[in-house]
Amino acid sequence: MKLERRVALVTGGSSGIGRGIALELAAEGARVAVADVREDPKQGKYHEREATLPTAQEITRRGGEACFAACDVSNQSQVRKTVEETVQRFARLDIVVNNAGILVPGDSQRISTEDWNRVLGIDLTGVFFVTKHALPHLKKSPAGRIINIASVQAFGGGGGPAYAAAKAGALNLTRDTALEVAPFRITANAICPGYIETPIQDYLTEEEIADCRRKTPLPRFGTPRDIGRAVAFLASDDAEWITGVALPVDGGWTAGF
């Protein structure tokens, strides 16, 4: 197992991509702190209709070690508390996955200022908060890793003005972080998923989903496990000389850009 005994903190880990990431890290031997605003996994209208056991409990059922922490990443005091509790529980912190994110559909005329601030607070400021409070602990790790989950929408628009802006910002924050932490042998990378079968797609119509299918060259949509496997690679020693990159995991979506 590539990540045996390492400790990972995964935000937004109860459902969707975050759940897939947490399960894959645990399968590689990591002990996982699952941070989210709710413990129970979301049920999707199109996807993940049957996930019922909370992520940390599922990891334990499979023989791994995990815990759950209630945390809104846009709240700095909650982030600080979650990082401290993770280190107290597992005595170290090696891997941080900034996955928590929301999408509020609507163009510039329909989205409210409150929703703009909410998306930016979770999808971008939350990445900064978690990185800020995790970094002192990552500096003590022999293999510190920061992995931010962005989106293919970071490269070109889509998903609404707040979501596209936040995900593009997360990419440049990743690059800046990579430069900051390199002297400490810590890497910082981003993964940019395409269409992944999770409850976040509930806002789409069936016609819009069909259009996403046409834009994906490989003959299926992505799954949370696809993103989890990419995260497990970037978290491993195999990726110790990769930093500051934005890796599309999108079935070829961005190949046609």
Buried (B, 14 or more C-beta within 10 A) or exposed (E): EBBEEBBBBBBBBBBBBBBBBBBBBBBBBBBBBBBBBEBEBBBBEBBBEEBEEBBBBBBBEEEBBBBBBEBBBBBBEBBBBBBBBBBEBBEBBBBBBBBBBBBBEBEEEEBEEEBBEBBBBBBBBBBBBBBBBBBEBBBEBEBBBBBBBBBBBBBEEEBBBBBBBBBBBBBEBBBEBBEEBEEEBBBBBBBBBBBBBBBBBEBBEEEEBEEBEEBBEEEEBBBBBBBBBBBBBBBBEEBEEEBBBBBBBBBEBBEEE
